[in-house]
Amino acid sequence: MSLKIRRLSTRSPDFWPALERLLAWEAVADEAVTSRVRTILEAVRTRGDAAVVEFTRRFDGRDVHEMRELEIDAARLEAALDRIPARQREALAFAAERIRRYAEHQKLESWQYTEPDGTVLGQQVTPLDRVGVYVPGGKAAYPSSVLMNAVPAKVAGVPEVIMVVPAPGGTLNELVLAAARIAGVDRAFSIGGAQAVAALAYGTETVPAVDKIVGPGNIYVATAKGMVFGRVGIDMIAGPSEILVICDGRTDPDWIAMDLFSQAEHDEDAQPILLCPDADFLDRVEASMQRLLPGMPRADIIRASLAHRAALIQVRDLDEAVAVANHIAPEHLELSVEDPQALVGGIRHAGAIFLGRYTPEALGDYCAGPNHVLPTARTARFSSPLGVYDFQKRSSLIGCSPAGAHTLGAVAATLAEGEGLIAHAESARLRLEKDEAR
């Protein structure tokens, strides 16, 4: 079966409307999903462990009766680390160390300064107390997701990281458990879906309530995260994976084809896009895709993604490619050009930017160092990759000297009276009056 890949050109008068239609994606659950998730959340909130066990039996097909059967103890994580092949163990450790080293550069530090009158101002940075990491399970296993979510939390100083991972039929992935051990996960539970999100958000007799929930999941997980936001923090509501490649037409077309495949194989809604000024090169990339696709184990998923959401776009030049990329605000952006540094300064909106022909996006997914939890669906216009700063809080520090209270009190009282908040004005003025009476 031949591929059908959309071709667009910026020279076409209807290019921008066509691009908008291509990019359109709404992360909205239908009413049936919303209603079901709401019921699950309420059941877990009111019935705790019993509800989690009940939903795990029903949705994951597991013969469990007590919550203690669903906790994965430290010895089990350690055993998984010992059990996996040495090559995988070394790869996990290598990736974790690179992620940790990069994350160390992101740590926010407390600071303060003293003004001439003795008033102290500053900022105190503290880690969150407890974080929940949701790790997808079932059809695919994502040990990389464990590392990308748990390692920055630990670098931030979070004392307790709780992992939840579904185990359909009771099957746990050894690589995921080994990754949890390497990343420093403190407690782990083999639960998933909306019930896992609810357990983390509300707490149960066994699962402690967390301050923030991070990690990807299906529509039920995403919907549940949206519903519990406010009681707990969340990282984001992630949409399908995206890759945008800007190429000057001089990279091996097989490389570009496989880079596009690397995101298309995630799911049918993933979005691979190529921008290039050279129409002949777009033809060569399409020919590579036609030739390489039959050898892909997930060929059906890739084909659906390419048919529904992919595009090969001819631009006038690389400057226009940058302008189109900024409009798209992709999750992953590859600058597969001779001089990527000449373009990167013009990129304003992208989750992660991969520089040069030898930097495929796949390296960022696993072991380059920067986090692979990235904004999707054009949200890179206003949001950033997951990082250590997502697991830290900032508290303002204000300490007035008598002289500072005199100066600030007079200004505060004047402004408070202007707002009609007399108690505010008097609170500020009392210090001022006491200072004047001395």
N, C-alpha and C positions, 0 to 999 in steps of 0.2 A: 504494500500500500504506500503510495507516494505521499510525501509531506505537502501540506498546504500552509504556507507561511505568508502572512500579510506583508505587503511591500508598500511603503509610504515614501513620499518625497516632500521635503520642505518647500519645493518649488510649486507644489500643487496648491491651488487656491483654497481647498478645503482641508489642508493639512492639520491645522490646529483643532478644528472640531473632530476630525478623525482621531487625533491623538487623545483628546479628552474622552472619547468613547472607548478607546483602548485601555486607558488608565482607570476607568470607572470601576470601583469595587466598594461595596458597602459591607462593613462588618456588623451586620444587623441580624440577630437571630429571629426566626419567625416566632409567632405567638405560642406555638406548641412547645418549642424549645424553652422559651422564656418561662412559660407556666410550669413546665416540668422542673426546671432548675429552681424556681422559687419554692416549689414544694419540697425539694430535696434540702435546700438551705434551711427552711423552717423546721423540718424534721430533725436535722442534725443539731440545730440551735436548741431545740427543746428536749430532744431525747438522747443526745450525745452518742456515746459508744454504740448503743443498741441500734441506732439508725445507721451508723457507718457500717456496722457488721451486716445489717439487713441489705443495704444497697450493694455492698461488695458481693454478697451471695447472689443477688439478683443480676447485677450487671456484669460481673466478672466470672460468674459461674464457679464460685469457690465454695467448698464445703467448710465454712468456718462458723464458729459459734461465739467466740469471745474476742475482744479487741487484742488481747495479748498474743493471739495467734497471728496478728497482722503486723506486729512490731518486728523489725529486722534488727537483731542485736549486733553489737560490735564484733563479736566473734564470727558472725556470718559474713560481715564485710571483710574482715581479715582473711577468712577462708577463701573468699572470692579472689582477693588479690593474690593469694598463694596459688590458686588453681589455674588462673589464666596463663596462656603461654608467655614466656619471658619477653618475647618481642612486643607483645601488647602491653605488658606491664611497664617496660621501658618507654614505650611510646606515650603512655598515659603520664608517666612521671616527667618525661621531657616536656610535654605540652603543659602540664600543670605548673612546672617551674617557669616557663616562658610567660604564661598568663599571670603568675604571681609577680614576676619581675616587672612586667609592664604595669600591673596594678599598683605596685609600690610608688610609682611616679604620680599616681592620681590622688594620693592621700591628702586630705585637707588638714591643716594644722591650726590649732588655736593661736590667737594673737591678741595683743592689746597695746594701747599706748596711753601716755599720760599727757594731758594738756597743761599749759603753763600755770593754770590756777589749781592744779592738783586733781582735776576730774579725770577719771579713768574710763576709757571706752575700749571695747574689744569684741571678740567673738570666741566663744568656746565650742569646740567641735567634739561631739561624742558619738560613739557607734549606736546603732539600734540594739535593743536588748535581745531580740529573738527574730529570726527570719525563717520563712518557709520557702523551700525550693520545690516546685512542681517539675517532675521529669516525665515526659511522655513514655508510654509503654504500649505493648500490643504489637501492631504490625512492624514497627521499627523500634530500635533501641538507640538512645542518644547519650552515651557517656560523655561526649563533648559538652552537652548541655549541663551536666552535673558540674564539670570543671568551670565552665563560664559563669555559672550562677553562684556556686559555693565559694570558689577561691577568692573573688573580690570581697565577698562578705567577711571572710576570715581576715583578709588583709586590712579591712576597715576596722577590725577589732570586735566583730559581733561575737558575743560569748556562746551563743547557741544557734546552730543551724539545723533545721528539721527538714528532712527530705521525704517527700511522698512520691511513690511511683506505682502505677497500677501493675497488677500481675494477673492478667487474664488466664483462667484455668490454673492459677497458682504458680505459673512459670515466671521466674525472675531472671533477668539478664546478668550474667556474671561480670561483664565489662562495666555495666552501670554500677553495680555494687562495689567493684574494685575502684572505680572513679570516685565514689563517695568516700571510701577509706582514704584515698590519696588527698582528696580535697578538704578533709577534716570535718565532714558531716558528723554532727553529734548524736542525732537520733534519726532513725529511718522507719517508715511504715509502708507496707505494700498495699496502699489504697490509691484510688485515682478518681477521676471525674469530678463532678460538682460536689460530691460528698467529701472528697479530700480537701477541696478549697474551703468548704464550710467548716470542716474540723479545724483547719489552720486558723480560720478567721474567728470562730467563736470559742474554740477550745472544747474538749470533751473531758471525760474523767481520765483519759489516757493521753490524748494528744494535747500538748500545751498550746494555748492561743499565741499567735505570733504578731509582730508589729507590721510586717510587710510580706507579701507573697510575690515571688518572681518565678519565671519559667513559662515555657510555651505549653499549649494544650489544644484540644479540639474545640468545637463550637460550644460544647457544654462547659468546658473549663473556662473559656474566654468569657462566656456569658456570666458564669458564677463570679469570676474575678471582678467584672464590671459591677455586679450587684453588691458585693461586699466592700467595694471601695468606699472609703470614708470611715468604716470601722477599722480597716487596715489599709496600709498603702499597697499599691501594686506597681509593677514595673511599667507595663503597657498592655494594650489590647493589640496583639500582633495579627497582621493580615498575612496573606500568602507571601512566600519568598520572592524576591526580585533581583535581577541582575541587569545592569545597563553597561554595555561595553562601547567605549569610544575607540575606534581604530583608524589609523591613518592608511590602512590598506597594505601594510608591509609585514604584518604578522602572519605566521603560518595559518591558513584558513582552518585547518584541522584543530589547531589550538583554540581558536575562537568558537568553533562549533561545539567543542567539548565543554568550554566554559559556559556556553549557553545551556547545554544539556545539564550541567551540574546543578543548576537551579530548577530547571524544568522537571527533573526527576523527583523533586520533593512532593509535588502534588499537581493535579490537573489545573489548579488556579494560579500556579506560580507564573511569573512574568519575566521572560528573557527578551531583551531588546538590544539591537546592535545599531550604532550610528557610525556612518562612514561616508566620506565624500566620493568614494570610488564605486560606481555602480558595478563594474566588472568584479571587484572584490566581493561585493554582496552576493553576486552570482556564484562565485567560488565557494563562499561560506555555505550557501544553500546547498551546493553540490556536495560539500563535505558532510553536511547534516544528513542528506539523503543516503549517502554511502555508509556513514557510521551508525546511524540509528538502529539498523537490524541487529547489531551486536550488543546493544544495551539491554541488560536484564529488565530494566523498568521502561522498556520502549513504549508500551501503551500509554503510560503516564506522561512521558516526554512528548509523545505525539499529540496527546490531548492538550497539553499546555501550549505547545507551539501553534496548534490550530486555533485555539481560542484567545490567547493573550499575548502571543509573541509578535514581533515586527522587526523587519530589516528596513532601516530608514536611511535614505540618501540625504545628506546635508550638503550645503554649498561648500563649507570648509570647516576646519576644526573649531574656529571661534563660534560658529553657529551651533556646532555640536555641544559646546559648553553651555550655550544659552538654552538649548533644548534639555540638556541634562539638569540644569537648575530648575527648570519647570517641572520635570518629572520627579525630582528629589528622591532618587532611588535608594533602596536599602544598601545595595552593593554597587559600586561604580569602578569599573576597570578602565584605566587610561593606558590602552595598549598602543602606545605611540613611541616615536624615537626619543622625544624629550618631554616626559610627563611633567617635569617641574615647570615647564613653560605654560602648562594648562592648569595645574592644581590650584594656583592662586586665584583663578577665576571661578572655582567651584565653591558655591555657597551652601548648597543643600545636598547632602549625601550622608548616609549612615557610616559607611566605611569606603575609603578611596584606596585603590590598589594601583601602585605606580609601576608602569613599564610592562614589557612583554613577558617578563619572567615571573610575574606575580599574579597567578590565578587566584580567584576568589576562594577556592577550596582551601588554600593555606590559612586564610583567615578563619575559616570554620573550625579549624582544629588546633593549630599550634603556632601561628605567627606571634600571638601575644595579646593584641587588642581583642576586646570582647566581640563575640558573634551575635549577641542579643542586640538587635538594631531596629531603628524605627522603619516601619513599612507604610505602604499606602499613602505616600507623599508627606508623612508626618515628620520626615527629616527636615522639613521647613522650620519646625519649631521644637524638635526634640533631639535627643542625643543617644549614643550607645549606652548600654548598661555599664556602670563602673563603680569603683569604690565609693564615690560620692553619693551613690544611691543608697548606700548602707550607713551613711553618716548624717547626723543632724547638726544644725548650727544654732546656738543660743547667743543672743546679743548680751553683752556685758556693759552696764552703765553704773558707774560709781562716782557720785558727786562729792566734791569737797564743799565746805561751807561757802567758799567764794563761788564755786560752780553752781551751787543751789541758788545763790542770790541772783546770778546772771540768768540762768535758765528759768528760775521760778518766775521772774518778772515777765519774760516772754511767754511762758506757758500760760500764766494767768490771763494775760491779754488775749491770747488766742482762744482759750477755753471760754472766756466771757463772750467772745464773738460767736461762739458756737452754742451759747446758752447752757453750758455745762458748768454750773456754779460750784459744785463740789470739787470738780477738777481744779477750778481756779483757786478755791480756798485751800485745797491740799498743797498746791504749789506755793501759795502766798504765806501759809503758816510758817514754813521754813524761812521764808524771806523776812517775815516780821520778827521771828525769834533772833535771826542774825542781826537785824537792825537794832534790837533792844540790848544787845550785848555791849 
